[in-house]
Structure formats: structure tokens, C-alpha cells
Amino acid sequence: MRGVPDLSVPDMTPAVQPELAPREVEVLVAWFHTESKEAVARQLHIAPTTVRTHLQRVRAKYAAVGRPAKTKAALVARAIQDGLIHIDDL
């Protein structure tokens, strides 16, 4: 039928990755390895509000490409999917 997608074949289109700044990736990965945003701030010698800002921007960039990640677990999943981290790194 015309206009009806063929659901028998899975969509193999790769997910669109947001363009994250190197510092955003650094903050994101550090957050995955710590218990709190405050710990990330101490580790990277930045303010806790700066950590929150970077993470908000990362979430906004994922949402902008249609891949929202509202929780830390969702961000971990996106980072693994996009090759930013490996499951063995966690």
C-alpha cells in the first residue's frame, strides 16, 4: 500500500548524534563516574552551577535531535550508543 511504512524491515538508520563540545563530554563522562554533580565540580575545578549548565545543554542537544535523555540512566545509554563511553568503563 502506498503511504504505509513497511514494518517488517527494522529501521537501520543510524541515530543522529548531537554535536557536543569537548567540555560537555568531559563533564558528562566525569558525572557518570561520580556520585554527584558537586563531586564533578571539585574534580574539574569548576562551579556546581557550571556542571548543571553543561548537563542541561547536553540534554537539550539530545532532545533537539529527537533523542531525549531526561535521566542519568538515559544519558548513560545515549553515551554508550554514541561511543562516548563503553559499558566496561562504568
GROMACS elastic network, one bead per residue, 0.5 to 0.9 nm:
[ bonds ]
;  ai    aj funct       b0    kb
    1     4     6  0.58784   500
    1     5     6  0.85270   500
    2     5     6  0.82932   500
    4     7     6  0.87763   500
    5     8     6  0.89243   500
    6     9     6  0.63298   500
    6    10     6  0.85858   500
    7    10     6  0.65862   500
    7    11     6  0.83921   500
    9    12     6  0.85983   500
   10    13     6  0.89978   500
   11    14     6  0.85883   500
   12    15     6  0.88678   500
   13    16     6  0.87835   500
   14    17     6  0.88047   500
   15    65     6  0.87660   500
   15    67     6  0.82920   500
   15    81     6  0.85860   500
   15    82     6  0.83559   500
   16    62     6  0.89544   500
   16    65     6  0.63393   500
   16    66     6  0.81567   500
   16    67     6  0.82192   500
   17    20     6  0.85773   500
   17    61     6  0.88490   500
   17    62     6  0.74750   500
   17    65     6  0.71283   500
   17    67     6  0.86117   500
   17    78     6  0.89850   500
   17    82     6  0.68079   500
   18    58     6  0.82763   500
   18    61     6  0.56072   500
   18    62     6  0.57487   500
   18    63     6  0.88108   500
   18    64     6  0.78295   500
   18    65     6  0.63798   500
   18    67     6  0.89704   500
   19    61     6  0.73797   500
   19    62     6  0.88952   500
   20    23     6  0.81413   500
   20    24     6  0.60453   500
   20    25     6  0.64392   500
   20    57     6  0.87040   500
   20    58     6  0.68007   500
   20    61     6  0.75350   500
   21    24     6  0.51234   500
   21    25     6  0.64337   500
   21    26     6  0.87063   500
   21    58     6  0.88861   500
   22    25     6  0.51556   500
   22    26     6  0.61855   500
   22    27     6  0.87267   500
   23    27     6  0.61245   500
   23    28     6  0.84288   500
   23    54     6  0.79892   500
   24    27     6  0.52189   500
   24    28     6  0.60247   500
   24    29     6  0.85965   500
   24    51     6  0.87883   500
   24    54     6  0.55390   500
   24    55     6  0.71388   500
   24    57     6  0.79227   500
   24    58     6  0.66895   500
   25    29     6  0.60443   500
   25    30     6  0.84003   500
   25    54     6  0.88412   500
   25    58     6  0.83152   500
   25    84     6  0.76612   500
   26    29     6  0.53857   500
   26    30     6  0.60843   500
   26    31     6  0.85500   500
   26    44     6  0.89380   500
   27    30     6  0.51114   500
   27    31     6  0.60684   500
   27    32     6  0.87320   500
   27    40     6  0.70847   500
   27    41     6  0.86174   500
   27    44     6  0.79386   500
   27    51     6  0.66444   500
   27    54     6  0.69996   500
   27    55     6  0.75023   500
   28    31     6  0.51386   500
   28    32     6  0.64600   500
   28    51     6  0.86392   500
   28    54     6  0.79230   500
   28    55     6  0.66798   500
   28    58     6  0.80489   500
   28    75     6  0.84132   500
   28    76     6  0.88228   500
   28    79     6  0.87293   500
   29    32     6  0.51103   500
   29    33     6  0.66605   500
   29    76     6  0.87039   500
   29    79     6  0.84733   500
   29    84     6  0.79311   500
   29    85     6  0.74226   500
   30    33     6  0.52508   500
   30    34     6  0.64480   500
   30    37     6  0.89788   500
   30    39     6  0.89259   500
   30    40     6  0.60557   500
   30    43     6  0.82404   500
   30    44     6  0.84617   500
   31    34     6  0.52248   500
   31    35     6  0.72721   500
   31    36     6  0.68390   500
   31    37     6  0.63733   500
   31    39     6  0.80728   500
   31    40     6  0.58675   500
   31    51     6  0.87599   500
   31    72     6  0.88870   500
   32    35     6  0.78220   500
   32    36     6  0.89556   500
   32    72     6  0.79264   500
   32    75     6  0.89518   500
   32    76     6  0.71687   500
   32    90     6  0.73664   500
   33    40     6  0.87146   500
   33    89     6  0.86789   500
   33    90     6  0.68412   500
   34    37     6  0.76994   500
   34    39     6  0.64269   500
   34    40     6  0.67039   500
   35    38     6  0.84982   500
   35    39     6  0.69009   500
   35    40     6  0.84434   500
   36    39     6  0.52446   500
   36    40     6  0.66362   500
   36    41     6  0.88224   500
   37    40     6  0.50183   500
   37    41     6  0.62394   500
   37    42     6  0.87653   500
   37    48     6  0.62730   500
   37    49     6  0.87982   500
   37    51     6  0.63420   500
   37    52     6  0.71597   500
   38    42     6  0.63418   500
   38    43     6  0.86380   500
   38    47     6  0.80026   500
   38    48     6  0.53543   500
   38    49     6  0.88793   500
   38    51     6  0.79802   500
   39    42     6  0.51380   500
   39    43     6  0.61141   500
   39    44     6  0.86053   500
   39    48     6  0.84311   500
   40    43     6  0.50074   500
   40    44     6  0.60291   500
   40    45     6  0.81521   500
   40    46     6  0.81338   500
   40    48     6  0.77169   500
   40    51     6  0.71663   500
   41    44     6  0.53274   500
   41    45     6  0.56071   500
   41    47     6  0.54600   500
   41    48     6  0.51453   500
   41    49     6  0.84628   500
   41    50     6  0.77751   500
   41    51     6  0.62599   500
   42    45     6  0.50429   500
   42    46     6  0.65932   500
   42    47     6  0.77580   500
   42    48     6  0.81475   500
   43    46     6  0.79768   500
   44    47     6  0.87837   500
   46    49     6  0.83462   500
   46    50     6  0.64573   500
   46    51     6  0.72976   500
   47    50     6  0.51481   500
   47    51     6  0.66650   500
   47    52     6  0.89200   500
   48    51     6  0.50728   500
   48    52     6  0.63651   500
   48    53     6  0.86529   500
   49    52     6  0.50251   500
   49    53     6  0.61023   500
   49    54     6  0.86583   500
   50    54     6  0.61919   500
   50    55     6  0.86178   500
   51    54     6  0.52271   500
   51    55     6  0.62734   500
   51    56     6  0.86144   500
   52    55     6  0.51327   500
   52    56     6  0.60498   500
   52    57     6  0.85938   500
   53    56     6  0.50547   500
   53    57     6  0.61942   500
   53    58     6  0.86356   500
   54    57     6  0.51412   500
   54    58     6  0.62328   500
   54    59     6  0.87196   500
   55    59     6  0.61882   500
   55    60     6  0.85349   500
   56    59     6  0.51408   500
   56    60     6  0.61122   500
   56    61     6  0.86222   500
   57    61     6  0.60878   500
   57    62     6  0.86204   500
   58    61     6  0.51538   500
   58    62     6  0.63143   500
   58    63     6  0.86478   500
   58    69     6  0.89298   500
   58    75     6  0.87865   500
   59    62     6  0.51825   500
   59    63     6  0.61562   500
   59    64     6  0.85769   500
   59    67     6  0.89400   500
   59    68     6  0.67309   500
   59    69     6  0.59269   500
   59    70     6  0.68695   500
   59    75     6  0.77912   500
   60    63     6  0.50290   500
   60    64     6  0.60487   500
   60    65     6  0.88570   500
   60    68     6  0.77319   500
   60    69     6  0.86314   500
   61    64     6  0.50035   500
   61    65     6  0.66298   500
   61    66     6  0.89037   500
   61    67     6  0.86099   500
   61    68     6  0.84211   500
   62    65     6  0.54377   500
   62    66     6  0.65372   500
   62    67     6  0.50650   500
   62    68     6  0.53166   500
   62    69     6  0.66856   500
   62    75     6  0.89089   500
   62    78     6  0.84877   500
   63    66     6  0.50393   500
   63    67     6  0.50980   500
   63    69     6  0.70090   500
   63    70     6  0.89220   500
   64    67     6  0.73229   500
   64    68     6  0.77567   500
   65    68     6  0.79781   500
   67    78     6  0.81290   500
   68    74     6  0.80842   500
   68    75     6  0.86153   500
   69    72     6  0.76122   500
   69    73     6  0.81172   500
   69    75     6  0.53330   500
   69    76     6  0.88348   500
   69    77     6  0.86117   500
   69    78     6  0.74860   500
   70    73     6  0.84347   500
   70    74     6  0.64556   500
   70    75     6  0.73931   500
   71    74     6  0.51116   500
   71    75     6  0.63386   500
   71    76     6  0.86818   500
   72    75     6  0.50563   500
   72    76     6  0.61905   500
   72    77     6  0.86555   500
   73    76     6  0.50362   500
   73    77     6  0.62623   500
   73    78     6  0.87184   500
   74    77     6  0.50421   500
   74    78     6  0.62543   500
   74    79     6  0.86265   500
   75    78     6  0.50256   500
   75    79     6  0.60733   500
   75    80     6  0.85623   500
   76    79     6  0.50911   500
   76    80     6  0.61955   500
   76    81     6  0.85875   500
   76    85     6  0.82187   500
   77    80     6  0.51796   500
   77    81     6  0.61305   500
   77    82     6  0.85793   500
   78    82     6  0.60344   500
   78    83     6  0.85118   500
   78    84     6  0.84876   500
   79    82     6  0.51088   500
   79    83     6  0.60549   500
   79    85     6  0.58471   500
   79    86     6  0.81735   500
   80    83     6  0.51278   500
   80    84     6  0.59789   500
   80    85     6  0.52232   500
   80    86     6  0.56237   500
   80    87     6  0.67534   500
   81    84     6  0.78042   500
   81    85     6  0.84702   500
   81    86     6  0.87818   500
   82    85     6  0.79228   500
   83    86     6  0.66711   500
   85    88     6  0.83204   500
   85    89     6  0.65253   500
   85    90     6  0.81800   500
   86    89     6  0.53138   500
   86    90     6  0.73348   500
   87    90     6  0.56433   500
